[in-house]
Amino acid sequence: MRDRLIVGLDVSSRAEAEAVVEELGETVSTYKIGYQLVFSGHGLPMVEELSRAGKRVFLDVKLLDIANTVEKGIEQIARLGAAMVTIHAQGHAMRAAMKAAAGSDLLVLGVTVLTSLDDADLADDGYAFGVADLVRRRAEMAREIGIGGLVASASEARDLRAILGPALALVTPGIRPAGSAAGDQKRVATPAEAIRDGASHLVVARPIVGAADRKAAAEAILAEMAAA
């Protein structure tokens, strides 16, 4: 389970990020680095540093652009040593990313629908489909393209696992231990629910990073995952 828990370094400075990593020690092997840390100026150097230290880095940048730009970006990310990277699960972006990642160990993950969105949000954005339909359509396209896996809420995990089969990664953010506040997330699940429904990896940030005892919080989540 240690390799299936991804802790989000959703902090604004190198000092804060290093404090989280030091406190968690060997309890956690994989960290997510997203926009907050990247745009502090410290995120990309920390990808290389954490990788050299034996940690795996999930670079959550959700790339979406013309195919050539996505391809060049993924090439650079592979050189940094990141283990996983996110792009939006649109056909041209997935094809470009897979082309760029060929021959490397980089796992490319397509983001289906953000966990902070629901059917009403998609309607406001002009989509003709609700969350379940759009996630399913993007999953079927991802499977045909041969991408490494998907990012989706745990509430869609069971259906997605049936589409993707057992081999592809299924990464679920929006994980909240029982009794935790959902915050800005609209589609959440407990660690046990996500594992039982077929998630391969769980992304947890605030419930661990914001805890008074981060190591104890991570260990409790790992125990719940193992029990499931």
Sequence and secondary structure as in RCSB ss.txt:
>XXXX:A:sequence
MRDRLIVGLDVSSRAEAEAVVEELGETVSTYKIGYQLVFSGHGLPMVEELSRAGKRVFLDVKLLDIANTVEKGIE
QIARLGAAMVTIHAQGHAMRAAMKAAAGSDLLVLGVTVLTSLDDADLADDGYAFGVADLVRRRAEMAREIGIGGL
VASASEARDLRAILGPALALVTPGIRPAGSAAGDQKRVATPAEAIRDGASHLVVARPIVGAADRKAAAEAILAEM
AAA
>XXXX:A:secstr
 GGGEEEE   SSHHHHHHHHHHHGGG  EEEE HHHHTTT HHHHHHHHHHTT EEEEEEEE S HHHHHHHHH
HHHHHT SEEEEE  HHHHHHHHHHHTTS  EEEEE S TT  HHHHHHTT SS HHHHHHHHHHHHHHHT SEE
E  GGGHHHHHHHH SSSEEEE  B  TT   TT SS B HHHHHHTT SEEEE HHHHTSSSHHHHHHHHHHHH
HH 
